[in-house]
Amino acid sequence: MERRVFLAICLAILVMYAYQVFFLPPPRPAESTPPAETTTGAPPPAPEPAELPAELPAAATAPAALVSEPAEREITVSTSKAEIVFTNRGARVLHWRLKGHLDDRGDPVDLVPSGLPAGTRTPFTLEVEDADVTRRATEALYRVTGDSGGRLEIRDTPAALVFEYQDEAGLRVRKEVRIEPDSYVVTFDAQVAVGSQTFNPTVHWGPGLGDVGAVAAGGSFFTGNYVQPPSGIYHVDGDVERLAASAAAEDPTHEGGFVFAGIDDHYFIATTVSPGPARLEYAPLQVGAEGEARFQYLSLAVRFADGPRQIRFFVGPKEIEALRDVHPQLVYSINFGIFQWLVVPLLQALKWLYSYTGNYGWAIIALTILINLAMFPLRHKSLVSMRKMQLIQPQVKAIQERYADLKIADPARQKMNTEIMNLYREKGVNPAAGCVPMLLTMPVLLAFYSLLSQSIELRGAEFGFWIHDLSSKDPYYVTPLLMGATMFLQQWMAPTTADPMQQRMMMIMPVVFTVLFLGFPSGLAIYYLISNVFQVGQQYFTNRVIGPPPGARPQRPPAERRLKGRRGPVADAG
């Protein structure tokens, strides 16, 4: 039985390691500080010309504008969730800043990368089959309605910005962006026509996402938690497909009836919602000058079968409630892995506890106690069963010694197994009972790992003391070391039927787990530490109930120990 426990632990470690190696894409190497604007406001150097998007052909003579504005300007839309900056030059987005989510510099996360070279297509840029029409629509100064002095404050009801352009050559372009006041959803509508000819334009999102932590941090086993870089994501035919930037160059085009399709990184996503039949075009794009930090983004262009008519976009954090409110299937954009069925209820329970504690660290501790209380009866039964195994171990060894001279392939050895099983039945012992609780806790451990490493709710969540981010490793390794110490104490207290060699091997496991947890999220180390403390207390309680293990030296009553201590020459002389 002890051998099975050991194999179960080794298998669990192998599964956790394989999950990081095979089910998560390899992290990118950490790069230096992302390109930022200088004190003079000048953008960082542009990348090599070979990496710029294809340039549009120049027109010999631009047709005169009939519906336009005289000068380029910016329009800032503010909601409770985001601040979106548009430009009337091409009627496109320059910045998409999320309120309440900060980057590692303390600024609001901007999902549109900064420092992009001139001519880069940014969100809501349109492209049609006619290159000249595309150029004119992209360079035009649109007339904007819906704002007031370059600002639009949306507080209670949805509002829209309307961009219109028309020239004397017959080009007519209209874009409308309707924005929700308390949501991450915008609705986009566009029409392009030249005279009587109408076009079905491709909508460019452009390079994304601009989350500095995702494009620069990477991550590794010992340096911190893994961070997913920008990747393509789409839901088609009942499955969620993920496309790494490196794979987009080899397989850029995807078609189908999508539930959602867009770009995501570790914590954020920009995606269409229920676009129906569409064609996706992904392309990798590196930003940064040669010899300096270069950042890998992924651009996206979408061509809708029925045109971009009232298309909903979700642009924001992967918060489970926000995603579910928009579309039930959108929650699958969170990469919880195979344990999503367990992670989701754990996350909901954690958030419920957080509503009372106001601290995710204490919420993790409270949830750990609740989980261990639920497993208390099963663990107690397991400990009792292991103690029974200790009591009959001399009889088991006697049976094994009688058949020790037989070869393993000898059919007569089957009698040994039969005798041992009969002994188990006679004594009411279940040899697998000691393994079941450990096997049941492993899915919870793996689910907690996915929860803490993928849930944006834990991103930057402080516990206090020296732990300032529960989703990252403990900077001083205090919790992993304490976890290893409590695991060692638990192993030492647990009933065992193993031989001395197996017992020494089992004592290595705390060391292995300690090393493993050095790079895991600190919240996971807290969970396992509290769980170990709870189990140590339970083992102490169980040992008090069922008595000392066989072979232990019996304790004399206190009165007898006092009398023994008083004996001396006088007492002996009497």
N, C-alpha and C positions, 0 to 999 in steps of 0.2 A: 504494500500500500504506500509506504514512504517513497518507493521508487516512482510510483505513479505521480505522487505530489511533486517530486523533483522534476519529472518529465513535463508535468503541466506548467510549472513555473518557467522552465526553459522554453517551452513552446510559446508561452505568453510573451517572453522577451523577444523571441524570434518574430512573432507576429507584429509587435510594436516596431521593431527595427525594419521589417519588410514593408510595413505601411509607409514609413518615411521614405524608404529607398525606391519602392516600385510604384506606389499609388500617388505620390506627390512628385511633380516635376522637379528636376534638379534646380537648386537655388542658383541664382546668378552671383558672380563674385561681387563682393561689396565694392562700391565705388566711392569716390570722394564726394564732397558736398555738392549738391545739385546746382546747376547754373542759376544764379540769382542776379537781379538787376543791381547795377552799381549805384553809388550814391548820386550820380548824375542822371540816373534813369535810363542809361543806355542798356540795351539787351545784350546778352552774352553772344559770343561769336557764333556765326551760323555754321552748319555742317558743310561737308564737301558738296560741290554741285552735283555729283553723281547721286547723292542721296535725297535730293530735292524732288518733289512731285513733278510730274511732267508739265512743262510750261505750256501755256495756252498760246496759240498763234496770235500775233499782233495784227490789228486791223489797220487798213490803209487810212480810212477816215471814219471816225466814230459818228454814228447818227446822232442828231440832236435829240436831247431828252425832252419829253413832253410832260411827264409826271416824274418829279425828282425833287431833290433838295440841293441848295447851292453849295453846301460845304459838308465835309465829313464830320460826324459827331458820334458820341457814345450815348447809349440809353441804359440806365441801371434800373433793374427790376428787383424789388426787395419783398420777400415774404418772410414768414416766421421760420422757414427752413433754409432758405438759400438767398444768395445775392447773385443775379445773373446780369452780366454786362454784354449788351449787344452793340454792334456798330452798324450804321446805315450803309456802310460800304460793303455791298454784297448781302446785306441783311443776314448777318451771321453772328455767332456767339464768340466773344473774346475770353470771357471768364465765367466759370460756374462754381462759385464759392459756397461751401456748406457751412451754415452757422451751427455752432455746437460741436464741430469736429475739427480739431486742430492738428496741424502737422508737427514734425519734430522741431520746427522753428517757432512754434507757438502761434502761427498764422492759420486762418481758416483754410481747410483743404480745398484746393482749386482743382477740379476734375479736368480742366483744359490746361494742358502743359504750357508753361511759360517758356520764353526764349525760343519760340518756333521761328524758323526762317521765313522771310517774306514769300508770299505766294502759297503757303501751306493752307490747305483747306481745313477749316474749323467747323464746328457743328452748324448744321442747317445750310451749308453750301450746296447749291444745286448743280447738276451736270446733265446735259442732254446729248443726243447723238451728234448734233451740229456743233462743232468746236467753236465757231464764231459766236453762235448764240450763247454758248456756255461762258465765253470770255466776257461778253457784254453783260450778261446777268450777274457775273461774279464781280465785275469792276464797277457796276452802276452805283450811284448814290440814290438810295430809295427814300421815298417819302414815308415818314413814320407817323402813325396816328395811335393815340391811346396813352401817350406819356404827357407829362407836364414839366417842361423845362429840363428834359433829359432824365426824368425820374418817374417811376411808377411804383407806388406803395400799394401792396395788395394785403389787405388785412382780414376782411370778412367774406367777401364774395370773389369768385374767379374774375379775372380781367384778361384782356387780350391786347397784344401789340400787333398792328397791321403794317406790313411793309409793301409798298407798291412802286412799280417802275413801268414807264412806257416811253418808247422813243418813236421818232418819225419813220423808222424802218418797219414799224408794225410789231415790235417786240413788246409783249405785255407779261409782266411777272407779278404775282401776288403771293405773299407769305403771311400766314397768320399763326401766332403763337399764343395759345390760351394757357394761362398759368393758374394753378390752384393755390389758394391762400395758405393752407395748412397741410400740404402734401408735397411729395417729391415728383409729382406727375405734371407734365405739360402735354398739351395736345397741339400737334403740328399739322398745318394744311398748306399746300402749295399748288399753284397752277402756272404753267408756262405755255405761251402761245405766240406764234408769229403770223399775223394776219388770220387766215382761217385754219391754219395748221396748229394743232395742239400737240404737246410733247408729254411724255411720261418721264419726269425727271428722276434721276438717281439722287438720293439724299446722302450727303457725306456727313459722317460724324467727325471725321478727321482723327488725328492721333490721340490716343487716350490709354489709360487714364492718367491724370496728372498728380496722383497721390505720390508724393516724394518718397515716402517710406517704402512703397512697393517697388518703385523703379530703381532705388538705390540701395536698399538695405540688404536684400537677399536673405542671408541667414544661414546658419549651419548648426550642426548638432551641439557643439560645445560653445559657440559664440552667441547663441540665442535662438529664439523660436523662428521657424521657417516663415518667410513672407512671400506670398504668391505674387509674381510680377503680372503686368497686364496680359490678359489672355482673351481669346474669343470664347464666347459662350452662346449656345442656342439650344432650345428645346424643340425637338422634332420627333415625330413617330413615337411619342411616349418616353423618350430618353433625353437626358441632358448631356450634350456633347461639349467638351472643352478643347480649345485649340491654342496651343502655345505659340508665341510669336515666331519661334524658330520653325514651326511646322506650317505657319501661314504662307511662307514663301513657296513651299512645295505643294500645298493644297489650299489655294486662296478662295476658291469659289464654292459656294454651297447653296442649294436650292431646296425648297420644300414649303410645306404649310407650317409655319413656326408658331409656337405658343409665345415665345419671346426670343429675341436675338439681339446681341450687343457685345460689349466689352466689359470685363470685370477685372478687378484685382483682388487682393486679400479681403478687403473690407467694403469696397464700393463697387457700384455697377452703373452703367449707362446702357439702357436696353429699350428696344421697342416692346410693346405689350400687345399681344393678339394681333400681329400684323397680317396674319393670313399668308397666302402664297407670296413668296418673295425670293429675291436673289441676293445673297451676301457676297461681298468682295472684301477680304481681309488682306492687309499688307503690312509687313514690319517696317518700322521707321526709326532710325537712330538719330538722336539730336545731340549735338556737341561737336566742337571743333577737334580736328586731328591733334593728338597729343594731350588733350584735356579729357575731363570726364565725359563719357558718352552714355546716353540713356536710351534703353530700348522701349519703344512704344509700339502700339498696334493700331493701325488706322482701319476704319470700317466705312463702307459705302453700301447702301441698301436701295434696291430697286423693287418697288412694290408692284404686284401684278395689276392692281386696280388704281395705281397712282397714290401719291402721298396725301390721302384725303382723311382728315380727322384721325391721324395716327398718334397714339399715346406713347410717350416716352417716360420711363422711370429713370431718374438721374439722382442718385443719392446713396446713402449707406445701406448695407444689407442687414437692416433691422427686421427681425422676423415678423413683427406685427405690421410694420409698414409694407413689407412685401406681400403678406397675406391679404391685407386690405385691398391691394391693387389687383392681385390675381392669386388664387390658391397655389398654382403651380410655381409661382415665382419664388417661393421659399426654397425651392431646390437649387437656386443659384448659390446658396450657402453650401460650401463644400464640406459637409459633415461626414461624408463617406458612407460606409456600409452600416454604420450605427446611427443613422439619422432617426430611425424609429425610436431610439432611446434618448438621443441627444435632445430632441425637441421637447419632450416632457420634462427632462432634467432642466433645460434652460427656462422653461415656463415656471417650474418650481423655484429655481434660483431667483428669477425676477420677482416672484411673489414674496419670497423671503427678504429680498432687497428692499421691497416697499416698506418693510417694517424696520429693518436694521439700518438702512441708508448707507451700507458699506458692503461691497461685494465680497470682501474677505471674510467678514463675519457671516454673510449669507452662505458662503461655501462651507464654513465650519458648521453652521446650523443644519444645512442639507446633509452633510456627512454624518452628523449625529442621527438624523432621521433615518438615513439609509441603513446605518448600523443597527439602530433599534429594530427596524423591520427584519433584519437578518439575524437578530439575537437568538430566536428559538432554533433556527437551523444551525447556527454555529454551536450552540450549546449541545444540540444533539450530536453534532460532529465530534466535539471534544469528548463527550461521554463514550461514543463509539470507539474513539482512538484509545481511551483509557481501558476499555474492554479488550481491545487488541493487545495492549500491554500485558494484561493479566493472562491471556492465553498464549503469549509468545513462547514461553518454554515448551508448551505442548506442540506448537507449530514447528519449532526447531527440532524437537524429538522426531516428528514425522519426517522432516526433511533429511535428518541424519540417517534414517533407516534406508532411504533411497539414494543416498549420496554417491554410492558406487556405480549407479546406473548411468548410462549415457543419456543425453538429452533426447536423442531420437528413439530411445528404447520405449516401446509401447507400455512397458510396465510402469514407467514414470507417471502415466495417466492415473494410476491408482493413488499416487501421492496427492495429486490435485483433488481427486475425489475425497480422500480422507480429510484434507484441509477444509474443503467446502462443507463436508458433513460436520466438522468441528465448529465452523462458523455458524451453521444452522443450529447446532445443539446449544451453543452459548449465546445465540441471538445477536451475532455480530455481523455488521455490514461492512466489508472491507473498502467499499467505495464511498462510504459516508464521509470520510475525512477529506476527500477530494472535491465533493460537490460544492461546498461553500466557496472554495478558492476558484473553481471554474465559473461560478456565478458572479464573483466580484470582478473578473477580468473584463467582461463587456462593460461594466460600469466604469472601470478604470479607463478603458479605451474611449468610451463615450465622453468622459470628463476631459480627456486629452483633446478630442475634437471640439468640444464645447469651448474650452478655454483658449484654444489656438485659433478658432474660426469666428467666434461670436464677437461682433463689434461692440456689444455691450460691455465686454471685458477689456476692450482696447483702452489702454491708459488708465484703467481703474486702480485707484490706490487702496491699499489695505491699511497703510500707516507704518510707523517705525521706519525700516529701511526699504520696504517693498512699495515701489511707486507704480508698478504696472504688473497686474496679476497675470497678464497674458505673456509676459516675458520671464526669462529665467531669474532666479534669485541672484542679485549682483554679488552678494557675499557668501552664497552657498550655505547659509545657515539652515534653512528648512530642509534641503536634501540631506545634510549631515545628521540633523535631528531625526529625520525620517529613517535613515539607515540605522541609527542607534536604537530606536524603538522597534524596528524590525528585528534587530539582533536579539533584543530582550524578549520579543514575542517568540522567536524561534527557540530560545533557551527555555522558556516556560512551557512550551507546547508539549503534550504527551508524544512520545515517539517509540516506534518499534524497530527503528533502523539499527543496523550494526554501526560500530564506531566510525568506519570509513564513510558510510552514507551520512552520518550525523555531521562529520566535518565538511562534507560537500554541501550539506544544507546550510551550514553556517557561512558558506561563501556567498550565498544568495543576497544577504544584506549589502555586502560590498558591491556586488554586481548592480543591484538596484540603485545604490547610492550614486555610482558612476553614471548610470543611465539617466538619473533624475537631475544631474548637474546642468543639463541643457534643456530640461523640460520647463514649461511655464511654472512660475512660483505658485500659482493657484492650485496646480495639480499636486505639487509637493505638499502644500498645506492640507489638501484633501487626504492624501495618503498618510501624512503624519498623524492627523486627528483620528483617522481610521485605525492606525496602529495603536495609538493610545487607548482607544475604546476597546480594541481586542485584547490588549494587555490586561485591562481592568476586568474584562469578561473572563479571561483565563484564570485570573486570580480568584474571581467569584466562583467559577466552576470547580477549581481545585479545592476551595473551602467546602463546597457542597459534597463532592464525591470523594474527598479524602486525598491523602498523599499518594503519589505513584508507588507501584510495587517496588520493593527493595530499598525504599527511603528509610533512613534511620528514624525510628519513632521518637517523638518528643516526650520527655518525662513531665509529669505534672509539675506545676510551679512549686508546690509545697515540698515535693521530693527533691527538687533541685536545690531549694534553700537548705534542707537538712544535710544534703551531701556537702554543701559548701561550708557548713559549720563543723564538720568532722575534723578532728585534730588529735594531737597527743593525749589531751585530757579525755576526750571521748573514747579513744582506744584503750586508755588505761583503765577506764571504768569497766 
